[in-house]
Amino acid sequence: NKQYAQPSRYTFLKQNYDTALDIDDDFDLLLSQYAGFVSQAGKQYLKKGGIFVANNSHGDATMAHLDKDFKLIAVAKHTKQAWRLSEEKLEQYFIRKDRQNDSKKELLKTGKGPGYVTSATCYIFQYKGK
């Protein structure tokens, strides 16, 4: 519900995200839903303080969690009634059911997110880089 001085601009690019993007601006928001490791290829286009939202179907939320350039700031859960955002008890996320440690190497090999004790529909990160 935030009001901005200028109208929002949206850019949708139909191309492989691993290919350099021909853009002049940095983004405030980057989304990854069932798309692979957008966090790694796309973070160079995020503004410092920008928001990255991902699910963990292909492991992108785990990859962002392992990346020191991102900080988990909230989660979103979807129920039949509504979406719920939470900034509380974030330490309960990314604890694996099998008690193994996450690694980027494993994620790249499997291409999917591991099972966690507590999971969310979407994970919301803030980009600390640049």
Phi and psi in degrees as a GROMACS rama.xvg file:
@    title "Ramachandran Plot"
@    xaxis  label "Phi"
@    yaxis  label "Psi"
@TYPE xy
-68.5983  140.667  LYS-2
-101.429  134.754  GLN-3
-112.672  150.7  TYR-4
-65.8592  -33.6869  ALA-5
-115.253  155.499  GLN-6
-66.2897  147.493  PRO-7
-70.0568  147.433  SER-8
-117.233  138.405  ARG-9
-119.251  137.913  TYR-10
-129.596  122.944  THR-11
-113.928  123.651  PHE-12
-110.397  124.103  LEU-13
-96.5801  86.2814  LYS-14
-165.044  168.378  GLN-15
-67.8032  126.505  ASN-16
-71.1001  -13.2294  TYR-17
-79.9528  -7.39357  ASP-18
-94.4508  141.159  THR-19
-55.08  135.119  ALA-20
-90.8956  139.491  LEU-21
-91.4374  77.5497  ASP-22
-134.588  154.257  ILE-23
-103.025  -23.1687  ASP-24
-102.681  153.305  ASP-25
-88.9955  154.571  ASP-26
-100.099  152.261  PHE-27
-87.7545  -24.607  ASP-28
-141.478  135.971  LEU-29
-133.636  130.897  LEU-30
-113.631  141.73  LEU-31
-136.899  105.494  SER-32
-125.885  108.156  GLN-33
58.4527  41.6432  TYR-34
-126.906  5.80909  ALA-35
89.7539  -151.9  GLY-36
-94.2197  62.9765  PHE-37
-62.4385  -33.2238  VAL-38
-56.3197  -40.5085  SER-39
-76.6929  -41.5144  GLN-40
-77.9245  -30.6953  ALA-41
-93.9512  -16.1479  GLY-42
-62.4404  -25.6576  LYS-43
-65.8147  -16.2566  GLN-44
-100.727  -3.04918  TYR-45
-86.8188  141.586  LEU-46
-70.2408  153.168  LYS-47
-60.0319  130.341  LYS-48
88.092  -3.79762  GLY-49
-65.1196  163.709  GLY-50
-109.061  135.438  ILE-51
-120.628  123.908  PHE-52
-116.971  127.11  VAL-53
-143.955  150.447  ALA-54
-93.6782  -177.273  ASN-55
-118.122  19.5551  ASN-56
-54.6645  -49.5498  SER-57
-103.174  11.6209  HIS-58
91.087  8.06948  GLY-59
-69.3373  -34.4061  ASP-60
-65.4318  -40.5513  ALA-61
-63.4686  -42.5004  THR-62
-60.8779  -42.9594  MET-63
-66.1487  -38.5271  ALA-64
-61.8537  -35.1535  HIS-65
-78.2811  -15.8464  LEU-66
-88.7169  122.192  ASP-67
-64.4527  -14.4158  LYS-68
-78.8957  -10.7337  ASP-69
-117.497  147.008  PHE-70
-128.065  127.01  LYS-71
-68.0205  123.014  LEU-72
-116.958  -14.7792  ILE-73
-170.226  166.651  ALA-74
-131.794  157.014  VAL-75
-124.644  134.226  ALA-76
-122.984  139.727  LYS-77
-110.246  129.514  HIS-78
-119.663  178.558  THR-79
-61.947  -29.0357  LYS-80
-85.7303  -39.8059  GLN-81
-172.709  172.619  ALA-82
-87.976  141.071  TRP-83
-127.217  127.082  ARG-84
-100.461  142.574  LEU-85
-141.602  137.732  SER-86
-110.079  8.22266  GLU-87
-101.719  151.151  GLU-88
52.862  40.6337  LYS-89
-66.6998  -20.8698  LEU-90
-66.8113  -14.8377  GLU-91
-79.2326  -10.5211  GLN-92
-90.51  156.633  TYR-93
67.9769  28.9764  PHE-94
-103.085  113.798  ILE-95
-72.2824  144.057  ARG-96
-63.0795  -37.038  LYS-97
-87.6143  3.4372  ASP-98
63.7191  14.113  ARG-99
-80.8505  162.567  GLN-100
-88.9471  142.582  ASN-101
-75.1023  147.56  ASP-102
-145.297  146.989  SER-103
-62.4969  -37.2277  LYS-104
-59.899  -45.1504  LYS-105
-63.1072  -43.8277  GLU-106
-61.4638  -44.2144  LEU-107
-63.1373  -35.1847  LEU-108
-71.6024  -46.6636  LYS-109
-86.0229  -32.1584  THR-110
68.1556  22.504  GLY-111
-148.257  154.672  LYS-112
-78.3349  143.743  GLY-113
-75.1374  168.84  PRO-114
-81.51  134.816  GLY-115
-116.853  153.883  TYR-116
-60.2289  -45.6326  VAL-117
-122.71  127.942  THR-118
-128.17  165.284  SER-119
-128.931  164.545  ALA-120
-71.4193  -43.8837  THR-121
-138.291  148.696  CYS-122
-114.914  135.81  TYR-123
-115.97  119.503  ILE-124
-115.347  152.695  PHE-125
-109.224  137.543  GLN-126
-85.21  123.834  TYR-127
-98.3163  -7.80953  LYS-128
-72.5804  -173.437  GLY-129
